Amino acid sequence: MNAVEIEQAISDLAIKEFDRHEFPFAFLQAFGNKETTLKRLRSGSSNKSDLGGVLQANNIHILVSDQGAVTQNLAKLKDSSATTKSKARFILATDGVDFEAEDIDTGETVACNYKDFPDHFGFFLPLAGISTVQQVRESSFDIRATSRLNRLYVELLKDNPEWGSAQRRPDMNHFMARLIFCFFAEDTEIFFKNGLFSDTVAQMSARDSSDTHVVISEIFRSMNTKRELRSAENTHRWADVFPYVNGGLFSGTTETPKFSKIARTYLLHIGSLDWTKINPDIFGSMIQAVTDEEERGSLGMHYTSVPNILKVLNPLFLDDLRNKLEEAGDNPRTLLNLRKRISRIRVFDPACGSGNFLVIAYKQMREIENTINERRGEEGRKSDIPLTNFRGIELRDFPAEVARLALIIAEYQCDLLYRGQKEAIQDFLPLAQDNWITCGNALRIDWLSVCPPTGATSALVANDMFEEHTNRGLIEFVNEGGETYLCGNPPYRGSKWQSDDQKRDLAQAWTKHPKLSKTTDYVTGWLAKFLDYADHEPSAVGAFVSTNSICQGQQAIEIWPAIFNRDCEIKFAHTSFNWANLASHNAGVTVVIVGVGKKSNSVKMLYQDELVKQCSQIGPYLVADSISYVEKSNEPIGQQSTMSFGNMPRDGGFLFLDSDSSRSLVNQDNTARKFIKRFIGSEELIKGKLRYCFWIEDADVQEALNIPLIAERLELVKNNRNQSDAESTRQYALKPHRFVQIAGYAKKFVIVIPRVSSENRPYLPVGLFQSDCVAGDSTFAIYDSPLWNLSLVASRLHWVWVGTVCSRMRSDFRYSNTLGWNTFPLPDLTEKNKADLTKCAEDILLARESHFPSTIADLYDPETMPMNLREAHERNDEVLERIYIGRRFRNDTERLEKLFDLYTEMVSAKGKNKPKAKK
Ligand SMILES: C[S@@+](CC[C@H](N)C(=O)[O-])C[C@H]1O[C@@H](n2cnc3c(N)ncnc32)[C@H](O)[C@@H]1O
């Protein structure tokens, strides 16, 4: 169950009649416990309670009591020896009126009315194994609101199917945005009276819901009519209490979808939530899922966490502002200058979704501005930071609407926090008409028209929000002459997964480098547009989250020369990290953050996990002070042996046998033994599958054909190849006894490496096989070469190198002999080094043997890797790394830096395949 489903389940439980016997089980069920688990608890077999309650080991001890004993019972639960012995994390006491609970790990407590306990569902989420508790707990409100809005949305579409059509969908989205505004406004006194919107709907509309839409529509009409015009417009007296809001949000048609009774009830329920708790940064992303059918399954769980957004914004400009604030101390003049500077900063997110990057940037800047005001003795001063300096482009209309709404809410919340309720409300309405979030395709729009260079005005050319699609003309930048920072988290999309439209978008973005649009991820379009933008606004810096593939393998070689040659450089970067969100099915993608701008002498910052390194250059692979490009090499640059492709059968499967068929063939005719070899493909190597193939030398064909099964199979191979579209395959129909491409065959033994393997293993998979084995084309192979080659492949150093310079398939490693093996920088090995490494390779193989029949997949599971195997690898790394630097490397960053240094040195010394030191 995900957090939204849990919220729904416990909300349903709280409104049901309280059943003291059933409550503990229903509560556990709401957190995803299965019927069988509950059965065991009910029967008492797994119930460890010593107080007559329900105790689920490692989770929770629940005690339901008569009225009035809740506080005492919580104390009893705390003192219970069973609670301690069974390591219960939570204790919970209730009588159906009061509700108290404690998280024993953190000491946090909850005490509330029974009916309100769902408000604290984030507190209990560890019960469902959801560990990002802090984030979820902080956004409990947002999850609840999203879940309820979703229910309303679905219900409304049932009653008004035409509003779900592509044509009416924007109206529906607009209607939802208006509702969200009303819920927020009625709880924050923007509507002067708490609950005004919900109460008016409840009182003025019939209980059978027949006129709910009429009442809401009238309220909206009033909010779109200036007070002085209301009597002329005949607005109803009861709707007159609503202020004039407009700002585009309430202009245009007031048509409202019809409500069923259920929809009306949902609406009133949503109104009863406490909307002051809304987090505009998180809520916006969550709410997108309400109107997006594809995302609804993981409702609200795709939001980007604030710490991740700050990974972009802090190094982009916020850290600098904070440093300057620190330096300014209490100097009023310097503080004033800093405040002026802040008020002129423009933040532009050209894939802004519901505006979370912009909202966070705004809130952080307000915090800094407030500190300045405090130090200058000007607390409560009106902010100089204009919302219109936060610009965005978003493709979809609903997120674009929400983005603007989120910024408006953020402004109100900041005013409330730093200036007070009266001032916040006083300046809030009517909403400004300006529209500074553009709904459109960022790769087709000229960014200069949305966020023009300093000194110009901004013409918004694309679709508008909150209004019919008219051109809203020019919006002046308030506080002229500032800095511009671009940021965002654009869609990644590898080139294979791009739609035709997206391919065309990319071609348009990369007009100056057409080749790049064919091979690179969609996200690179934003880098391309940034390059054009920076030509007009050279002081702009852009930082985007991207898949790490743009800094790996072939893409890195293609993209970065284009960027560096446009006089740009990497100002800062975060090396690969997991961009996780809360969607239960989504493990997150591995991303990097790169901040790009025109070249300068500034210090560059390279962030890795919690560490930051200062350097003078950051290279295409995000390595400090190394701007080498690693290009394919047809032969090893060091002493390592030649690595070939595996062998390609292209046989329709007819040259292959499973174990049983192979055994029975040999039982029938022992001469067949000579023609059967064990086949090693990637699956066979990693998962230990047994598969066999016919391997017949040209000279032995006649002999093989005497065996009826082989003759039959070769006929099938021939037919299969004859039917191929590829001329090269058809040619091999004449030689059905052999594989189409034979890259090698071992006389003694072969080292085999899969082409694709999971990045989760701490070492690359590699195996050693005897000469009766054939390496398939899903592998690479090193034939009859010294065993120390295996030690290199199995080392952490090689893992790090391949992970960086080779491309990836999704996040998996895609091994390459020309890009990963031949380029692997290996210091000259002495005979002693070779002997030591050979011993290490043998030890690794022996350690694996000791766990026979475990497969590589079993043995290299990072959670369960056997100790002796881990130690063998550690020794291997120790020996190899000492050859490089006389000690172990401290971390992967140090490994990579050394490898790049050595690579540069080795290829320059060879004078070929010279890394281009482009700057
Ligand atoms: C990964 S989301 C990031 C949004 C937001 N920053 C967040 O973290 O939730 C990417 C956003 O880009 C929008 N998008 C996709 N293609 C676009 C395009 N060509 N132009 C503008 N926006 C686009 C998507 O609709 C989506 O809202």
The ligand as a Gaussian input file, in Angstrom:
#p B3LYP/6-31G(d) Opt

LIG

0 1
 C       10.133000      15.868000     -14.273000
 S        8.869000      17.064000     -14.326000
 C        9.516000      18.280000     -13.294000
 C        8.468000      19.172000     -12.781000
 C        8.740000      19.705000     -11.382000
 N        9.924000      20.491000     -11.332000
 C        8.802000      18.553000     -10.385000
 O        9.835000      18.265000      -9.819000
 O        7.754000      17.944000     -10.173000
 C        9.105000      17.689000     -15.928000
 C        8.018000      18.661000     -16.345000
 O        8.316000      19.102000     -17.656000
 C        7.119000      19.196000     -18.383000
 N        7.483000      19.095000     -19.818000
 C        7.691000      17.994000     -20.560000
 N        8.057000      18.327000     -21.800000
 C        8.052000      19.675000     -21.850000
 C        8.318000      20.614000     -22.863000
 N        8.685000      20.226000     -24.080000
 N        8.207000      21.921000     -22.560000
 C        7.863000      22.336000     -21.313000
 N        7.591000      21.481000     -20.319000
 C        7.687000      20.181000     -20.577000
 C        6.287000      18.047000     -17.873000
 O        4.915000      18.264000     -18.125000
 C        6.638000      18.056000     -16.403000
 O        5.762000      18.854000     -15.677000

